Amino acid sequence: MKPVSHNSVSRESYASGILVLWSETADTHTVCRQLALVSSEHAFSLAVIWYSPTRHDSEELVSGLSELAPGLRFSGCSTCGEITPDGLQDHGFVAVLLPERWFDVHITVLDNVERLGMESVARRTADSRKQFLARLNNPEDNTGMFAINLIDGLSYSEETVTLAIDRGLNGIPLIGGSAGDDGHFRTTWQITNERALSGGAVLSLIRCRLPCQVFTNNNFVPTEHRLVVTEADPDKRCVIEFNAEPAAVAYAEAIGLAPQELDASCFASYPVIVRFGGRHYSRCIQQLNDDQTLTFFCAIDTGLVLTVARSEGMVASSRKAIEELEEEIGEIDILFGFDCIYRKLDARHRQTTHRITELYRAKHFIGCNTYGEQFNSMHINQTFTGVAIGMPEPPTNA
């Protein structure tokens, strides 16, 4: 399939009727106009919009869509890169539009997630689930359902909010992404109809009447180098000491570098991982601080045992994960979701960007780069996480 260009915005349709719009250069007004145009041509239950906050102002995006496409329901967040049918891009936008024929949607907005508390988040999620299922006349049936959570990636609350949402969903699978801001680490945005907010989360409950399956995958395995957090500031996600040494010194020694050589490429290529429930999950380092401490993207605390990891190969690991999905649900129409910014940086460092781009194109993966991902009850890092949508059955001949 070749994309069709519309005033610098490209579009591509899939067999299910899912439509993807994207551009690396279009201004905000053009984006809103094109989304309004397609929403007037087809009936969509939801547009998931991922966009660069460097190019697109969140409030202008919301007001423009409210004016030009008042009937289009949408949710979205700011990113640190997008994945389109053309491949990886920076400073643009990509939107996945889900047709009413196959999808039903219910949206809940959570303001100021740092202050809400787990009980409040779980209760509001449970109420939303109950309302949605009642609307569908299936009060106890989770079949074909999944949820997408778009949350502030600088809120330091993803762990507690994800755990609380998972509790309230009561068995509905959850995927999510921590919104980015093009690597500036200042402010991220979440959007939905009439709302542009920072420090919040937008939760979309979705029923899909096609084969579907959520997934997560990372490509790291443990080495022999263990790092025990001997001093930390959990509120700031900051490790002060590993193994009773300055954190940067101990980590640099474990990967064979000097502390002054540490940068984002090192953190992406040599993450530390924690074992939980029989699986390993990355705990990615965000930055090196002047005092030799290390700030993380995920929760961290004294006593946590971390292990330096090595890559098994991002492309091969991602391909295997997709092939396993194909075995479960059959031919895949589209995959969409989240790819950690550190996977993008690691691919650049290992000079495999073209190979992962080719895989995403071939397997129809659409999404955005994030500051972290959510999968069921877990907030995780450096993963490829999302949902696979299967093909509709061919029409039967009368």
Secondary structure, DSSP 8 states (H G I E B T S, - for coil): ---EEETTEEEEE-TTS-EEEEESS--HHHHHHHHHHHHHHS-EEEEEEEE-TTTS-HHHHHHHHHHH-TT--EEEEE-S-EEETTEEESS-EEEEEEETTTEEEEEEEE--HHHH-HHHHHHHHHHHHHHHHHHTT-TT--TTEEEEEEEETTSS-HHHHHHHHHHHHTT--EEEEEE--TT--S---EEETTEEESS-EEEEEEEESS-EEEEEE--EEEEEEEEEEEEEEGGGTEEEEETTEEHHHHHHHHHT--GGG--HHHHHHS-EEEEETTEEEEE-EEEE-TTS-EEESS---TT-EEEEEEES-HHHHHHHHHHHHHHHHSSEEEEEEEEEHHHHHHHHHTT-HHHHHHHHHHHTEEEEEES-EEETTEEEBS-EEEEEEE--------
